[in-house]
Amino acid sequence: MPRAEKSKRDELTFQQRKFVNEYLKHGIGRNACISAGYSEKSADSMASQLLKLPKIKKAIEAKEKEFEMAAIITKEKILSEILNIAEDKEATRSEKLNALKLLGQHLAMFTDKQIVQTEKGNPFENLSDEEIMKMAEESQRFKKQG
């Protein structure tokens, strides 16, 4: 198959591109199909068919990576700006403190940590069979009374 034909076959139609974009908005194939202009009657089956197509899968994955990269770039930019304020010699004490506080929160430096210790092992291991049976009987009596 000539190269031009293959690339043409791998391209998404306008409707398929719209489906991909709509699917990424809300993650519901049926709604994405309807928004992309497919028939409401066949939206469920069409969504299933489209989501199985390799070129649709590839387009969805590519768009998701774009979104991830944009989020990373935005996060890095914000952190960079906060760091600039924290290191700025002309920034007021209040501005520096606020910037450092934000950086500390980002690094989870100020989270309250609770250390919970539990005893390992079976709490009944030192009891005799008779003691365990007695506890079971008392438990049954308590259930009947309650």
C-alpha positions as CSV (number, residue, x, y, z in Angstrom):
1,M,0.0,0.0,0.0
2,P,1.4,3.4,-0.9
3,R,2.5,5.6,1.9
4,A,0.0,8.4,1.1
5,E,-2.9,5.9,1.3
6,K,-1.8,4.7,4.7
7,S,-1.5,8.1,6.2
8,K,-4.9,9.1,4.7
9,R,-6.5,5.9,6.2
10,D,-4.9,6.7,9.6
11,E,-6.3,10.2,9.7
12,L,-9.4,11.0,11.7
13,T,-12.5,12.5,10.0
14,F,-13.9,15.7,11.4
15,Q,-16.6,13.8,13.2
16,Q,-14.1,11.3,14.7
17,R,-11.9,14.3,15.9
18,K,-15.0,15.8,17.5
19,F,-15.8,12.5,19.1
20,V,-12.3,12.3,20.6
21,N,-12.5,15.9,22.0
22,E,-16.0,15.3,23.4
23,Y,-15.0,12.0,24.9
24,L,-12.1,13.6,26.7
25,K,-14.4,16.3,28.2
26,H,-16.7,13.9,30.0
27,G,-15.5,10.3,29.4
28,I,-18.9,9.0,28.3
29,G,-18.9,7.5,24.8
30,R,-22.6,7.8,24.1
31,N,-22.6,11.5,25.0
32,A,-19.5,12.1,22.9
33,C,-21.1,10.4,19.9
34,I,-24.2,12.5,20.1
35,S,-22.2,15.7,20.5
36,A,-20.1,14.7,17.6
37,G,-23.2,14.4,15.4
38,Y,-23.7,10.6,15.3
39,S,-27.3,9.3,15.5
40,E,-28.8,9.1,19.0
41,K,-30.2,5.7,18.3
42,S,-26.9,4.2,17.5
43,A,-24.8,6.2,19.9
44,D,-24.0,3.4,22.3
45,S,-22.9,0.9,19.6
46,M,-21.1,3.6,17.6
47,A,-19.2,4.7,20.7
48,S,-18.1,1.1,21.4
49,Q,-17.0,0.7,17.8
50,L,-15.1,4.0,17.8
51,L,-13.3,3.3,21.0
52,K,-12.0,0.0,19.6
53,L,-10.4,1.7,16.6
54,P,-6.6,1.9,17.0
55,K,-6.5,5.4,15.4
56,I,-9.1,6.7,17.9
57,K,-7.3,5.1,20.8
58,K,-4.1,6.7,19.6
59,A,-5.7,10.1,19.3
60,I,-7.2,9.9,22.8
61,E,-3.9,8.9,24.3
62,A,-2.1,11.7,22.4
63,K,-4.6,14.3,23.7
64,E,-4.3,13.0,27.2
65,K,-0.5,13.3,27.0
66,E,-0.9,16.9,25.8
67,F,-3.2,17.7,28.8
68,E,-0.7,16.1,31.2
69,M,2.2,18.1,29.7
70,A,0.2,21.3,29.9
71,A,-0.6,20.6,33.5
72,I,3.1,19.9,34.3
73,I,4.2,23.1,32.5
74,T,1.7,25.1,34.4
75,K,2.6,23.6,37.7
76,E,6.3,24.1,37.1
77,K,5.7,27.8,36.1
78,I,3.7,28.4,39.3
79,L,6.3,26.8,41.5
80,S,9.0,28.8,39.7
81,E,7.2,32.0,40.3
82,I,6.7,31.2,44.0
83,L,10.4,30.4,44.3
84,N,11.3,33.7,42.7
85,I,9.2,35.6,45.2
86,A,10.8,33.6,48.1
87,E,14.3,34.5,46.8
88,D,13.6,38.0,45.7
89,K,15.7,40.5,47.8
90,E,13.1,43.2,47.2
91,A,10.1,41.2,48.4
92,T,8.6,42.1,51.7
93,R,8.9,39.7,54.7
94,S,5.2,38.9,54.3
95,E,5.6,38.1,50.6
96,K,8.6,35.9,51.3
97,L,6.9,34.1,54.2
98,N,3.8,33.5,52.1
99,A,5.9,32.1,49.2
100,L,7.8,29.8,51.6
101,K,4.6,28.7,53.2
102,L,3.2,27.7,49.8
103,L,6.4,25.9,48.9
104,G,6.3,24.0,52.2
105,Q,2.7,23.0,51.6
106,H,3.6,21.8,48.1
107,L,6.3,19.7,49.6
108,A,3.9,18.4,52.3
109,M,6.3,19.7,55.0
110,F,3.5,20.9,57.3
111,T,1.1,18.0,57.3
112,D,0.2,16.5,60.6
113,K,1.4,13.0,60.8
114,Q,0.0,10.5,63.2
115,I,1.9,7.4,64.0
116,V,-0.3,4.5,64.8
117,Q,1.2,1.4,66.4
118,T,-0.6,-1.8,66.4
119,E,0.3,-5.0,68.1
120,K,1.0,-7.8,65.7
121,G,-0.3,-11.3,66.3
122,N,-3.4,-12.8,67.6
123,P,-4.9,-11.2,70.7
124,F,-6.4,-14.6,71.7
125,E,-3.2,-16.6,71.3
126,N,-2.5,-16.7,75.1
127,L,-6.0,-17.8,76.0
128,S,-6.8,-21.5,76.7
129,D,-9.6,-23.2,74.7
130,E,-11.8,-23.1,77.8
131,E,-11.4,-19.3,78.0
132,I,-12.2,-18.8,74.4
133,M,-15.3,-21.0,74.7
134,K,-16.4,-19.1,77.7
135,M,-16.0,-15.8,75.8
136,A,-18.0,-17.2,72.9
137,E,-20.8,-18.3,75.2
138,E,-20.9,-14.9,76.9
139,S,-21.1,-13.2,73.5
140,Q,-24.0,-15.4,72.5
141,R,-25.8,-14.6,75.7
142,F,-25.2,-10.9,75.2
143,K,-26.6,-11.1,71.6
144,K,-29.8,-12.9,72.9
145,Q,-30.3,-10.2,75.6
146,G,-29.8,-7.3,73.2
